[in-house]
Amino acid sequence: MTMQSPADFAGRRITVAGLGVSGVPAARALAGLGARVTVVNSSDGERERAQAAELEKLGATVRLGDGDTLPEGTELVVTTPGWKPASPLFAAAEKAGVEVWGDVELAWRLRGPDSAPWLAVTGTNGKTTTVRMLASILEAAGLRTAAVGNIGVPLVDVVLGEGQPDGASYDVLAVELSSYQLHWAPSVRAHSAAVLNLAPDHLDWHGSMAAYAADKGRIYEGNTVACVYNAADPATEELVRAADVEEDCRAIGFTLGTPGPSQLGVVEGILVDRAFVENRQQQAQELAEVSDVTPAAPHNIANALAAAALARAFGVAPAAVRDGLRAFHPDAHRIQHVADFDGVGYVDDSKATNTHAAEASLAAYEHIVWIAGGLAKGATFDELVRKSAARLRGAVLIGADRALIREALARHAPDVPVVDLDRTDTGAMSEAVREASRLAEPGDTVLLAPACASMDMFVNYNKRGEAFADAVGELTARDH
């Protein structure tokens, strides 16, 4: 259990790479511990200057517009997640023999001896939903908890005492970890952890699928109770097999089918546990009904099973799993039902920013008019279209890389009508929804599952989803 006293940082020259959601809290915390902090950041805009002014009041030095040069005398680099391993700053640190930590590694090192254990989740898709489900289950069990990490609450703040409003400490933390964060967090050792799935993503950052998977697999290192894996995704089980875990740690699978021993799964509409029962060869414990999961799409049921497995590994009773799942409602833009109009459902899954997420979303509906497109990030779409072709009533394509999806549709779904909108302004979403409604028939679902990033047209996927919801609102208001 790697821990360091806050006093160990006093007087040390520490460089923080990057501002933003995690860099500012890390720099603020280190300055508060007496470190001599220099923050470097490649961009130099209005927002960065405001952040710099805040940190300079705390005694930090901030260098904007220069993220490549290692400040003289640096003894440790703490990086924010987005900085690529090949960045010149890290090459300079390696040459100087200076260690590089991520903000999650810093948080792990700063934990106190009685700090809350971590139940950790990673995967290409479903992380945030699963962590929020897990936190809901833990709360239903009466435990003090929070959903933290990549989900938006900086772990550094949490471990340094920014806990409950009444000042009490946490019993356990539900921690979302991205592949970026795991890359820079070699010492993290969770109580139990889950890898939900693995599909190509962020390969420009990691360099290869093997490197991406290896970074995801770090989450299992040193687990003490359970390594939770997806029985439908053998790559996740391979990561468990490769992990160096504590002696009594168990491999726990989850499946949408009937579970075997040491698995959680589904039997006749019931989520059941054959892992944390007295006789897992012959017993199964009912946890919840499929109808307790919102939405009850296959990939979301898988998320619920993973969350339940982690909660059960922590000793949570079955009734709390049920109550926590019933109380949970997903964040916006995650397979979110927006409206029904003229017998057609309109669903916003703007968060489906890669092909793996879009495939899961498309699998949840029988007849679909698909709104897709954006920035492909190097992805190809043949497999996605081939698997989903039978469900497609039509497709409306938007965004910079829509031609890649159009060509895949031509190869694998040539009979599906396609509307190709040759515009990338934000107003294109209103036209896309109108065209989709024209193609849809009663009983269909108009589904925004772009399979692409949003930044060619929108600030982020949230704004893209909001534009979709607004366009649906315009459609229904105009026709009433």
C-alpha positions in Angstrom: 0.0 0.0 0.0 2.1 2.9 -1.3 1.4 6.0 0.9 3.4 9.2 1.5 3.1 11.7 4.3 1.9 15.1 3.1 5.1 16.4 4.8 7.2 14.6 2.1 6.1 17.2 -0.5 7.2 20.3 1.4 9.9 22.1 -0.4 10.0 19.7 -3.4 10.1 21.2 -6.9 7.2 19.7 -8.6 6.0 20.4 -12.2 2.3 19.9 -13.0 1.7 19.3 -16.7 -1.6 20.9 -17.7 -4.4 22.9 -16.2 -8.0 21.9 -16.5 -10.3 19.7 -14.4 -7.5 17.7 -12.8 -4.4 19.9 -13.1 -5.7 22.8 -11.1 -6.7 20.7 -8.1 -3.4 18.8 -8.2 -1.4 22.1 -8.3 -3.6 23.6 -5.6 -3.1 20.6 -3.4 0.6 20.4 -3.9 1.0 24.1 -3.2 -1.0 23.6 0.0 1.4 20.9 1.1 4.3 23.3 0.7 5.7 22.1 -2.6 7.4 24.5 -5.0 4.9 24.1 -7.9 5.4 25.1 -11.5 2.6 24.5 -13.9 3.2 24.2 -17.6 0.5 24.4 -20.2 0.7 24.5 -24.0 -2.3 26.7 -24.6 -2.5 30.4 -23.5 -6.2 31.5 -23.6 -8.5 33.5 -21.5 -9.6 30.5 -19.4 -6.0 29.4 -18.8 -5.0 32.9 -17.7 -7.8 32.9 -15.2 -6.7 29.5 -13.8 -3.1 30.7 -13.7 -4.1 33.8 -11.7 -5.8 31.6 -9.2 -2.8 29.3 -8.7 -0.3 32.2 -8.6 -2.2 33.6 -5.6 -1.3 30.3 -3.9 2.4 30.7 -4.7 2.6 28.5 -7.8 4.5 29.5 -10.9 2.5 29.1 -14.2 4.1 29.0 -17.6 1.5 29.3 -20.4 2.3 28.6 -24.0 5.2 26.2 -23.2 4.4 22.6 -22.4 7.5 21.1 -23.9 10.3 22.3 -21.6 11.0 20.7 -18.2 11.5 23.5 -15.6 15.0 23.5 -14.1 15.4 21.6 -10.9 12.2 19.6 -11.3 12.1 16.6 -8.9 8.7 15.2 -9.9 6.2 15.6 -12.7 2.5 15.3 -12.0 0.5 15.1 -15.3 -3.1 15.5 -16.2 -4.6 12.6 -18.2 -4.6 14.0 -21.7 -0.9 14.5 -22.1 0.5 11.8 -24.4 3.3 9.6 -23.2 5.4 10.7 -26.2 5.2 14.4 -25.2 8.6 16.2 -25.2 8.2 17.1 -21.5 8.2 13.5 -20.5 11.1 12.6 -22.7 13.0 15.4 -20.9 11.9 14.0 -17.5 13.1 10.5 -18.4 16.4 11.9 -19.6 16.8 13.7 -16.2 15.7 10.7 -14.2 12.5 12.4 -13.0 9.5 10.3 -12.2 6.1 11.0 -13.8 2.9 10.5 -11.9 -0.7 11.1 -12.9 -3.1 13.0 -10.7 -4.7 9.7 -9.7 -1.3 8.3 -8.6 -0.8 11.5 -6.6 -4.2 10.9 -4.9 -3.3 7.3 -4.1 0.0 8.3 -2.6 -1.7 11.0 -0.4 -4.3 8.6 1.1 -4.3 8.4 4.9 -3.9 5.1 6.7 -7.6 4.9 7.4 -8.7 6.0 3.9 -11.7 4.5 2.1 -11.1 1.5 -0.2 -11.6 2.0 -3.9 -14.0 0.0 -6.0 -12.7 0.8 -9.5 -14.2 0.7 -13.0 -12.7 1.1 -16.4 -13.6 0.0 -20.0 -14.1 1.5 -23.4 -17.7 2.2 -22.8 -20.1 2.3 -19.8 -17.7 3.5 -17.1 -19.7 6.5 -15.9 -23.0 4.8 -15.9 -21.6 1.8 -14.0 -19.8 3.9 -11.4 -23.0 5.9 -10.8 -25.0 2.7 -10.5 -22.4 1.4 -8.0 -22.6 4.5 -5.9 -26.4 4.3 -5.9 -26.2 0.7 -4.6 -23.6 1.6 -2.0 -25.8 4.4 -0.8 -28.8 2.1 -0.6 -26.7 -0.1 1.7 -26.2 2.9 4.0 -22.6 3.5 3.2 -20.9 6.9 2.8 -19.7 7.0 -0.7 -19.1 9.1 -3.8 -18.7 8.6 -7.5 -15.2 10.1 -8.2 -12.2 10.1 -10.5 -12.7 10.4 -14.3 -16.4 11.1 -13.5 -15.5 14.7 -12.6 -14.8 14.9 -8.8 -11.0 15.1 -8.5 -9.6 12.3 -6.4 -6.9 14.6 -4.9 -9.6 16.7 -3.3 -11.4 13.6 -2.0 -8.4 12.0 -0.3 -7.2 15.3 1.2 -10.5 15.6 3.2 -12.9 17.2 0.8 -15.5 14.6 1.8 -19.0 14.7 3.1 -20.6 18.1 3.8 -20.7 17.2 7.6 -17.0 16.5 7.5 -17.3 12.7 7.9 -15.1 10.4 6.0 -16.2 8.0 3.3 -16.7 4.3 3.8 -15.8 3.4 0.2 -15.3 5.2 -3.1 -16.8 4.3 -6.5 -13.9 5.3 -8.8 -14.0 5.7 -12.6 -10.6 5.4 -14.2 -9.7 6.1 -17.8 -6.9 4.4 -19.7 -5.1 7.7 -19.6 -5.3 7.8 -15.9 -4.3 4.2 -15.4 -1.2 4.7 -17.6 0.2 7.2 -15.1 -1.0 5.3 -12.0 1.3 2.3 -11.4 0.8 2.1 -7.6 -3.0 2.1 -7.4 -4.3 -1.0 -5.7 -8.1 -1.3 -5.6 -10.2 -3.4 -3.2 -12.0 -4.8 -6.3 -12.1 -3.6 -9.9 -14.0 -4.2 -13.2 -13.1 -3.9 -16.9 -16.4 -3.6 -18.6 -15.3 -4.2 -22.2 -12.4 -3.5 -24.6 -12.7 -2.1 -28.1 -10.3 0.1 -30.2 -10.3 3.7 -28.9 -7.7 6.4 -28.2 -5.1 4.4 -30.2 -3.5 7.7 -31.3 -2.7 8.3 -27.6 -1.6 4.8 -26.6 0.1 3.8 -29.9 -1.5 0.4 -30.3 -4.4 -1.8 -29.1 -2.0 -3.9 -27.1 -0.8 -0.8 -25.2 -4.3 0.4 -24.7 -5.4 -3.0 -23.3 -2.4 -3.2 -21.0 -3.2 0.2 -19.5 -6.7 -0.8 -18.9 -5.5 -4.0 -17.3 -3.5 -2.0 -14.7 -6.8 -1.6 -12.8 -6.6 -5.3 -11.7 -3.1 -5.1 -10.2 -3.0 -5.8 -6.5 -6.8 -6.3 -6.2 -7.6 -7.9 -2.9 -11.2 -9.4 -3.3 -12.5 -9.5 -6.8 -11.5 -8.9 -10.4 -14.7 -8.5 -12.3 -14.7 -9.2 -16.1 -17.1 -9.4 -19.0 -17.7 -13.1 -19.9 -18.8 -12.0 -23.4 -15.4 -10.2 -23.9 -12.6 -12.7 -23.6 -10.0 -9.9 -23.7 -11.2 -8.7 -20.3 -10.7 -12.1 -18.8 -7.2 -12.3 -20.3 -6.4 -9.1 -18.4 -7.5 -10.8 -15.2 -5.3 -13.8 -15.9 -2.3 -11.5 -16.5 -2.8 -9.5 -13.3 -0.7 -9.8 -10.2 -3.4 -9.9 -7.5 -3.5 -10.7 -3.8 -3.6 -14.4 -2.9 -7.4 -14.8 -2.2 -8.6 -12.5 -4.9 -11.2 -14.1 -7.2 -12.1 -13.7 -10.8 -15.9 -12.8 -11.1 -17.6 -12.8 -14.5 -20.8 -11.2 -15.6 -23.0 -12.3 -18.4 -26.3 -11.5 -20.0 -27.0 -15.3 -20.1 -27.4 -17.9 -17.4 -24.4 -17.5 -15.0 -22.0 -20.3 -14.1 -20.3 -20.6 -10.7 -18.5 -17.4 -9.8 -20.6 -15.3 -12.2 -23.5 -12.9 -12.1 -26.1 -13.1 -14.9 -29.7 -13.1 -16.0 -32.3 -15.9 -15.6 -35.8 -15.4 -16.8 -35.7 -11.6 -16.3 -33.9 -11.8 -12.9 -30.4 -10.6 -12.2 -28.8 -13.3 -10.1 -25.6 -13.9 -8.2 -23.7 -17.2 -8.3 -20.5 -15.7 -7.1 -21.0 -14.4 -3.6 -23.2 -17.2 -2.2 -22.3 -20.0 0.2 -22.6 -22.8 -2.4 -22.0 -21.3 -5.8 -22.2 -24.7 -7.5 -25.9 -25.1 -6.5 -27.1 -21.7 -5.3 -28.1 -18.5 -7.0 -29.1 -15.3 -5.2 -31.8 -13.1 -6.7 -30.6 -9.5 -6.8 -33.1 -7.5 -8.9 -35.3 -7.7 -11.9 -34.3 -6.6 -15.4 -37.1 -4.0 -15.1 -35.3 -2.4 -12.2 -32.6 -1.2 -14.6 -33.2 2.0 -16.5 -33.0 1.8 -19.5 -33.2 -2.0 -19.7 -31.0 -2.1 -22.9 -28.6 -5.1 -23.0 -25.5 -3.1 -22.5 -27.0 -1.3 -19.6 -28.0 -4.6 -18.0 -24.4 -5.6 -18.3 -23.4 -2.3 -16.6 -25.8 -3.1 -13.8 -24.3 -6.6 -13.3 -20.8 -5.2 -13.1 -21.9 -2.7 -10.5 -23.7 -5.4 -8.6 -20.6 -7.6 -8.7 -18.4 -4.9 -7.2 -21.0 -4.1 -4.5 -21.3 -7.7 -3.6 -17.5 -8.0 -3.4 -17.7 -5.3 -0.8 -20.3 -7.2 1.2 -23.5 -5.4 0.1 -26.7 -7.2 0.7 -29.0 -8.3 -2.2 -31.8 -5.9 -1.2 -29.5 -2.9 -1.5 -28.5 -3.9 -5.1 -32.2 -3.9 -6.0 -32.9 -0.6 -4.3 -29.8 1.1 -5.7 -30.7 0.0 -9.2 -34.2 1.2 -8.9 -33.1 4.6 -7.6 -30.6 5.1 -10.4 -31.3 7.2 -13.4 -28.6 7.6 -16.1 -27.0 10.9 -17.0 -28.2 12.9 -20.0 -27.2 11.8 -23.5 -26.8 8.2 -22.6 -29.5 6.3 -24.4 -32.0 8.9 -23.1 -35.6 8.8 -24.3 -36.4 12.3 -25.4 -40.0 12.1 -26.8 -42.6 10.0 -28.6 -44.2 11.6 -31.6 -46.6 10.1 -34.2 -45.7 6.6 -33.0 -42.0 7.1 -33.3 -39.6 7.2 -30.3 -36.7 9.7 -30.3 -33.6 8.6 -28.3 -30.4 10.6 -27.5 -27.2 8.6 -27.2 -24.8 11.4 -28.1 -22.4 9.8 -25.7 -21.9 7.0 -28.2 -18.8 8.6 -29.5 -17.2 5.4 -30.9 -18.3 2.3 -32.8 -18.4 0.0 -29.8 -20.8 2.3 -27.9 -23.0 2.8 -31.0 -23.2 -0.9 -31.6 -24.5 -1.4 -28.1 -27.1 1.4 -28.6 -28.2 0.1 -32.0 -28.7 -3.4 -30.5 -31.3 -2.0 -28.1 -34.0 -1.3 -30.7 -35.7 -3.3 -33.4 -36.3 -0.7 -36.1 -34.1 2.3 -36.3 -33.6 5.5 -38.2 -30.0 6.2 -37.4 -28.5 9.7 -37.1 -24.7 9.3 -37.2 -21.4 11.0 -38.0 -18.9 13.5 -36.7 -15.1 13.0 -36.2 -14.2 9.3 -36.8 -10.9 9.4 -34.8 -9.5 6.9 -37.2 -12.4 4.4 -36.8 -13.8 2.2 -39.5 -17.5 1.4 -39.7 -17.9 -1.8 -41.7 -18.3 -4.2 -38.7 -20.8 -1.8 -37.0 -23.0 -1.5 -40.1 -22.8 -5.2 -40.9 -24.0 -6.1 -37.4 -26.7 -3.5 -37.4 -28.0 -3.5 -41.0 -31.1 -5.6 -40.3 -32.3 -3.1 -37.8 -31.9 0.0 -40.0 -35.0 1.7 -41.5 -32.9 4.6 -42.7 -29.8 6.7 -41.9 -29.1 10.4 -41.7 -25.5 11.3 -41.8 -23.9 14.5 -40.5 -20.4 15.7 -39.7 -16.9 15.8 -41.2 -16.4 12.1 -41.6 -19.9 11.0 -42.6 -18.5 9.7 -46.0 -16.9 6.8 -44.1 -20.2 5.7 -42.7 -22.0 6.3 -46.1 -19.5 4.0 -47.8 -19.9 1.3 -45.1 -23.7 1.5 -45.6 -23.3 1.2 -49.3 -21.2 -2.0 -48.8 -23.2 -3.7 -46.1 -26.7 -2.2 -46.2 -27.3 -1.1 -49.8 -31.1 -1.1 -49.5 -31.2 1.3 -46.5 -32.1 4.8 -47.6 -29.5 7.3 -46.7 -29.7 11.1 -46.3 -26.3 12.7 -46.5 -26.3 16.3 -45.1 -23.5 18.3 -46.6 -23.2 20.7 -43.8 -21.3 20.8 -40.5 -22.9 23.8 -38.8 -24.8 23.3 -35.6 -28.1 23.9 -37.4 -27.6 20.7 -39.3 -29.1 18.8 -36.4 -32.6 20.3 -36.9 -32.5 19.2 -40.6 -31.2 15.8 -39.5 -34.1 15.2 -37.2 -36.6 16.4 -39.8 -35.2 14.0 -42.4 -35.1 11.2 -39.8 -38.8 11.7 -39.0 -39.6 11.6 -42.7 -37.9 8.2 -43.0 -39.4 6.8 -39.8 -42.6 4.7 -39.5 -44.8 4.1 -36.5 -42.9 1.7 -34.1 -39.5 2.9 -35.2 -36.9 4.7 -33.1 -35.0 7.7 -34.3 -31.6 7.2 -32.6 -28.8 9.6 -32.3 -25.8 7.3 -31.8 -23.1 9.1 -33.8 -20.3 6.6 -33.4 -18.0 9.6 -33.7 -16.7 12.5 -31.7 -18.6 15.8 -31.8 -15.9 18.5 -32.0 -16.3 19.1 -35.8 -19.7 20.6 -35.1 -20.2 21.0 -31.4 -18.2 21.9 -28.3 -18.8 18.4 -26.8 -21.2 15.5 -26.9 -23.5 17.2 -24.4 -24.1 20.1 -26.8 -24.7 17.7 -29.6 -27.3 15.9 -27.5 -29.0 19.1 -26.5 -29.2 20.1 -30.1 -30.9 16.8 -30.9 -33.4 17.3 -28.0 -34.1 20.9 -29.2 -34.7 19.7 -32.7 -37.1 17.1 -31.5 -38.9 19.8 -29.6 -39.1 21.9 -32.6 -40.5 19.0 -34.7 -43.2 18.2 -32.2 -44.1 21.9 -31.6 -44.4 22.7 -35.3 -46.7 19.7 -36.0 -49.1 20.4 -33.2 
